[in-house]
Amino acid sequence: MRTVRRLFYRDILSSVGFVAAAFIGLFYFIDFVDDLDTVGRGGRAAWHVALASLYQVPSHFYDLFPIAVLIGTIYALARMAQASEYTILRTGGLGPGRALRLLATLGVAFGALNFVVGDYLTPWADRASLLLTAQFDGVRQIGGAGAWLKERHPTAEGEHSVSINVGGVAASGRLQGVRAYEFDADGRLVSRTSAREADVAADGTWTLHEVRRTTWPRARSDAPLVRDETLPQLTIKTGLDARVVAAAVLPLSSMTTLELWRYRVHLDDQSQASAPVEIRFWKKALYPLSCLVMVALALPFAYLHARAGSVSLKVFGGIMLGIGFVLLNNLAGHIGMLRDWTPWVVASAPSLLFLLLSLAAFAWLVRYR
């Protein structure tokens, strides 16, 4: 059994490694060529573009590795079947259950590798890429209307809510174009604060710079209705610490599984829409298991006779299955948000569907072929 395991793992690992390297090399070249037109802007050199493209490699690896596992495993098993090696192994006692256990062990190892890359290396590389871009562009503008943060806090007059908008992030990490709106318990605007930039401490203390603040105090006979003031600096204490702010202003792709969960809890506590973040969390948590699904999907190809098609035809079929999995995985997330489906069901449905498809094909081939 040790010899069979060594034969399986050696062929599959070499094939998967070759396919993954080919994918990474192709996408690195595409990213590099696509960003060459930025050379000279803000002092960028060609090596800066090469470094920025290198930071995208972990993200591409994380997204494409399950497909590489599928194609590489299909190629290895189809080549063994065409050379009658797999037939000899079956004659020697390699039953369907044992073959499935061998590949399942390898699939778990592939999934663990993908989890490490996706949860540790990819977030670090994405943030390093954003920092490198900000060094040349000055400020990274947040798309759309900026990033919105919200919190509620009790006061002597009742519960107040504060909504803070952040327009961008500088290379130094300072927030740019900050606007804060405070509302009382009845929904009336109490104050409006704008600042050119702001620093956020780990304990939730915001230090605003170049501040303009407008307040609408409660009506009194001896008080003006509106008070407008300009301050060089203003410090406010909130429950929005640096971790929550980073989750709001950074892309979801740069967050770990734990950070996504914490951000979702924060959004739920503040009665904000959390469905996109929750779907992203479940997809990230379950995506490494797709490697296990891919090796199960590749196993039926070992039971196809050589007359059922050449190795290249089977590899092409594997590519089509991989593309179908990626499309269904992305489509399920969008449909789930539109239909308000349960997030963990949306995230797990594509993998479960392909796993059932692979097991059904495997059982039919073992029984009838």
C-alpha positions in Angstrom: 0.0 0.0 0.0 2.9 2.3 0.7 4.1 1.9 -2.9 0.7 2.6 -4.3 0.4 5.7 -2.1 3.8 6.9 -3.2 3.0 6.4 -6.9 -0.3 8.2 -6.5 1.0 11.1 -4.6 4.1 11.6 -6.7 2.2 11.7 -10.0 -0.6 13.9 -8.7 1.6 16.3 -6.8 3.9 16.9 -9.8 0.9 17.4 -12.1 -0.9 19.8 -9.8 2.3 21.7 -9.2 2.9 22.1 -12.9 -0.7 23.2 -13.6 -0.6 25.7 -10.7 2.7 27.1 -11.8 1.4 27.5 -15.4 -1.7 29.4 -14.1 0.4 31.6 -11.8 2.9 32.4 -14.5 0.1 33.3 -17.0 -1.8 35.5 -14.7 1.4 37.2 -13.5 2.3 38.0 -17.1 -1.2 39.4 -17.8 -1.1 41.6 -14.6 2.3 42.9 -15.5 1.4 43.8 -19.1 -1.9 45.3 -18.0 -0.1 47.7 -15.5 2.8 48.7 -17.8 0.9 51.8 -18.8 1.3 53.1 -15.2 5.1 53.3 -15.5 6.1 56.9 -15.0 3.0 57.9 -13.1 3.9 59.3 -9.7 7.5 58.0 -10.1 6.6 54.4 -10.8 9.3 52.3 -12.4 9.0 48.9 -14.2 10.2 47.1 -11.1 7.4 48.7 -9.1 4.9 47.2 -11.6 6.6 43.8 -11.3 6.4 44.0 -7.5 2.7 45.0 -7.6 2.0 42.1 -9.9 3.9 39.8 -7.6 1.6 40.8 -4.7 -1.3 39.5 -6.8 0.1 36.0 -7.0 -1.2 34.7 -3.6 -4.8 35.9 -4.5 -4.6 34.2 -7.9 -3.2 31.0 -6.3 -6.0 30.9 -3.8 -8.7 31.4 -6.5 -7.2 29.0 -9.1 -5.7 26.3 -6.9 -8.9 24.1 -6.8 -9.0 24.2 -10.6 -5.3 23.3 -10.8 -6.0 20.4 -8.4 -8.9 19.2 -10.7 -6.9 19.5 -13.9 -3.7 18.0 -12.4 -5.4 15.1 -10.8 -7.4 14.3 -14.0 -4.2 14.4 -16.0 -2.4 12.1 -13.6 -5.2 9.6 -13.3 -6.1 9.7 -17.0 -2.5 9.0 -17.9 -2.3 6.1 -15.5 -5.5 4.7 -17.0 -4.3 5.1 -20.6 -1.0 3.3 -19.7 -3.1 0.5 -18.0 -1.3 1.3 -14.7 -4.6 1.9 -12.9 -6.0 -1.3 -14.3 -3.0 -3.2 -12.8 -3.5 -1.4 -9.5 -7.2 -2.5 -9.5 -6.2 -6.0 -10.2 -3.7 -5.9 -7.4 -6.4 -5.0 -4.9 -6.9 -1.2 -5.2 -10.6 -1.1 -4.6 -12.9 2.0 -5.1 -13.1 2.7 -1.4 -9.3 2.6 -0.9 -8.7 4.8 -4.0 -11.3 7.3 -2.7 -9.6 7.4 0.8 -6.1 7.9 -0.8 -7.4 10.9 -2.8 -9.4 12.2 0.1 -6.3 12.4 2.2 -4.5 14.3 -0.6 -7.6 16.6 -1.0 -7.5 17.5 2.7 -3.8 18.4 2.4 -4.5 20.6 -0.7 -7.4 22.2 1.2 -5.1 23.0 4.2 -2.6 24.6 1.9 -5.2 26.7 0.2 -6.6 27.8 3.6 -3.1 28.9 4.8 -2.5 30.9 1.6 -6.0 32.4 1.6 -6.1 33.3 5.3 -2.5 34.5 5.9 -0.5 35.1 2.8 -3.3 36.6 0.6 -4.5 39.3 3.1 -0.9 40.4 3.8 -0.1 40.6 0.0 -3.4 42.5 -0.7 -2.6 45.1 2.0 1.0 45.4 0.8 -0.3 46.0 -2.7 -2.7 48.7 -1.5 0.1 50.4 0.5 2.4 50.3 -2.6 -0.3 51.9 -4.7 -1.0 54.6 -2.1 2.6 55.5 -2.0 2.5 56.6 -5.7 -1.1 57.8 -5.9 -1.0 59.6 -2.6 -4.6 58.7 -1.4 -6.5 55.5 -2.2 -10.1 56.6 -2.9 -12.8 54.3 -1.7 -15.2 53.5 -4.5 -18.8 54.7 -4.6 -19.8 57.0 -1.8 -16.9 55.9 0.5 -17.0 53.6 3.5 -19.8 54.1 6.1 -19.5 53.2 9.7 -22.3 53.4 12.3 -22.5 53.0 16.0 -25.1 53.7 18.7 -24.3 55.0 22.2 -26.4 56.0 25.2 -26.5 59.6 26.4 -28.4 61.6 29.1 -31.0 62.5 26.4 -31.4 59.0 25.1 -29.7 56.7 22.6 -27.8 58.6 19.9 -26.5 57.2 16.7 -23.4 58.3 14.8 -22.8 57.7 11.1 -19.2 58.2 9.8 -18.2 58.4 6.2 -14.6 57.9 5.1 -13.6 59.0 1.6 -10.1 57.5 1.3 -6.9 56.3 3.0 -3.5 57.8 2.7 -0.2 55.9 2.4 0.5 56.7 6.0 -2.7 55.0 7.1 -4.6 58.2 7.9 -8.2 58.4 6.9 -9.1 61.1 4.4 -12.3 63.1 3.9 -14.0 62.1 7.2 -17.6 63.2 7.8 -19.6 62.4 10.9 -23.3 62.8 11.5 -24.9 62.5 15.0 -28.6 61.9 15.4 -30.7 61.9 18.6 -33.2 59.2 19.7 -35.9 60.8 17.5 -33.7 60.8 14.4 -33.0 64.6 14.4 -29.6 65.8 13.3 -27.6 66.9 16.3 -24.2 67.6 14.9 -22.2 67.4 11.6 -18.5 67.2 11.7 -16.0 67.2 8.8 -12.3 66.7 8.9 -9.6 66.6 6.3 -8.0 63.6 7.9 -8.2 61.4 11.0 -6.2 58.9 13.1 -7.9 56.0 14.8 -6.4 54.3 17.9 -6.9 50.7 18.9 -9.2 51.8 21.8 -11.6 53.6 19.4 -10.3 57.1 20.0 -10.6 59.2 16.8 -8.2 62.2 16.4 -9.6 64.6 13.7 -7.5 67.2 12.1 -8.6 70.5 10.5 -12.1 70.1 11.8 -15.3 72.0 11.0 -18.2 71.2 13.3 -21.8 72.3 13.2 -24.2 71.6 16.0 -27.9 72.1 16.4 -28.5 72.3 20.2 -31.9 71.7 21.7 -34.0 74.9 21.4 -33.6 77.3 24.4 -34.4 80.9 24.6 -30.8 82.0 25.4 -29.0 79.7 22.9 -28.5 80.1 19.1 -30.2 77.5 16.9 -27.0 76.7 15.1 -23.4 76.8 16.3 -20.6 76.6 13.7 -16.9 76.3 14.8 -13.5 75.5 13.2 -11.0 73.5 15.2 -7.4 72.5 14.4 -7.9 69.2 16.2 -10.7 67.3 17.8 -10.6 64.0 19.8 -13.7 61.9 20.1 -14.2 58.5 21.8 -16.2 55.9 19.9 -16.7 52.1 19.9 -15.3 52.0 16.3 -11.7 50.9 16.9 -8.9 50.5 14.3 -9.9 46.9 13.6 -13.4 47.7 12.7 -12.4 50.7 10.6 -9.8 48.6 8.7 -12.5 46.1 7.9 -14.8 48.9 6.5 -12.2 50.7 4.4 -10.2 47.7 3.0 -11.6 45.3 0.4 -13.2 42.2 1.7 -10.6 40.1 -0.2 -7.9 41.5 2.2 -9.6 40.2 5.3 -9.1 36.8 7.0 -11.9 34.5 7.9 -11.9 35.6 11.6 -11.9 39.3 10.6 -14.9 38.7 8.3 -16.8 37.1 11.1 -16.0 39.9 13.5 -17.0 42.5 11.0 -20.3 40.7 10.4 -21.0 40.7 14.1 -20.3 44.4 14.3 -22.7 45.1 11.4 -25.4 43.0 13.0 -25.0 44.8 16.3 -25.4 48.2 14.5 -28.4 47.0 12.5 -26.5 47.3 9.2 -26.8 45.1 6.2 -24.4 42.2 6.8 -25.6 39.7 4.1 -22.7 40.4 1.6 -20.1 40.1 4.4 -21.7 36.9 5.8 -21.8 35.3 2.3 -18.2 36.3 1.8 -17.3 34.7 5.2 -19.0 31.4 4.4 -17.4 31.3 1.0 -14.0 31.9 2.4 -14.5 29.4 5.2 -15.8 26.6 2.9 -13.6 27.4 -0.2 -10.7 25.2 0.9 -13.0 22.2 1.0 -13.5 22.6 -2.8 -10.0 21.0 -3.2 -11.5 17.8 -1.7 -14.5 18.1 -4.1 -12.1 18.5 -7.0 -10.1 15.3 -6.3 -13.4 13.4 -5.9 -14.5 14.9 -9.2 -11.3 13.7 -10.9 -11.5 10.1 -9.6 -14.1 8.9 -12.2 -11.7 9.7 -15.0 -9.4 6.9 -13.8 -12.2 4.4 -14.6 -12.7 5.6 -18.2 -11.2 3.3 -20.8 -8.6 4.7 -23.1 -11.1 4.4 -26.0 -13.3 6.9 -24.1 -11.0 9.7 -25.2 -7.3 10.7 -25.1 -5.7 12.4 -22.1 -6.0 15.8 -23.7 -9.7 15.4 -24.2 -10.1 14.4 -20.5 -8.0 17.4 -19.4 -10.2 19.6 -21.6 -13.3 18.2 -19.8 -11.6 18.9 -16.5 -11.1 22.5 -17.5 -14.7 22.9 -18.5 -15.8 21.4 -15.1 -13.4 23.8 -13.3 -14.8 26.8 -15.2 -18.3 25.6 -14.5 -17.6 25.4 -10.8 -16.1 28.9 -10.6 -19.0 30.4 -12.5 -21.6 28.6 -10.4 -19.7 29.6 -7.2 -19.8 33.3 -8.2 -23.3 33.2 -9.5 -24.6 31.6 -6.3 -23.3 34.4 -4.2 -25.0 37.1 -6.3 -28.3 35.2 -6.5 -28.2 34.5 -2.8 -27.9 38.3 -2.0 -30.8 39.1 -4.4 -33.0 36.4 -3.1 -31.9 36.8 0.6 -31.1 33.1 0.9 -29.3 31.6 3.9 -25.6 32.5 3.5 -24.1 29.2 4.5 -26.4 27.4 2.1 -25.5 29.7 -0.8 -21.7 29.2 -0.1 -21.9 25.4 0.2 -24.4 24.7 -2.6 -21.9 24.6 -5.5 -19.4 22.4 -3.7 -22.2 20.0 -2.6 -23.6 19.9 -6.1 -20.3 19.0 -7.7 -19.5 16.5 -4.9 -22.8 14.7 -5.5 -22.1 14.8 -9.2 -18.6 13.2 -8.8 -19.8 10.5 -6.4 -22.7 9.6 -8.7 -20.4 9.4 -11.7 -17.9 7.3 -9.7 -20.6 4.9 -8.4 -22.0 4.4 -12.0 -18.5 3.8 -13.5 -17.6 1.3 -10.8 -20.9 -0.5 -11.1 -21.4 -0.6 -14.8 -17.9 -0.1 -16.3 
